Amino acid sequence: YLAFIMPHVEGCDPVDRNGNGLFESNSCIQSIKANLLLTFIIHLGTVVVMMCFELARKWWAERSERRSLEKSGRGLNRYTDVEDQNKRQAYEGDTAYYLELMIQ
């Protein structure tokens, strides 16, 4: 909308950033820049939050399993690397990640 429709429907006001009478850009370009920055920040925040969520979910699952094993009398000292990988979320590949970036 901002790039192709707004200039024809609402018009774009020129923006004078320096106050010297030289108009460097218009309000449409400023809106596009602001929206792009906001999209990037939201995407970055979402990725960080989802990574933290997955780490917390994995930690909670291990904690719950250890407590249930301790209650039953069969303590679990430490996971091997194979057991640790088995507890993780399945790897679905890079296709969904790259498609998400291309759509944005």
Residue pairs with C-beta under 8 A, 6 or more apart in sequence:
2 28
2 31
2 32
2 35
3 28
3 32
6 12
6 28
6 31
7 28
12 26
12 27
12 28
12 29
13 26
13 27
14 23
14 25
14 26
14 27
15 23
15 24
15 25
15 26
15 27
15 29
15 30
16 22
16 23
16 24
17 24
17 25
18 24
39 104
43 104
54 89
58 87
58 88
61 87
62 79
62 87
65 76
66 75
66 76
69 75
69 76
70 76
79 87
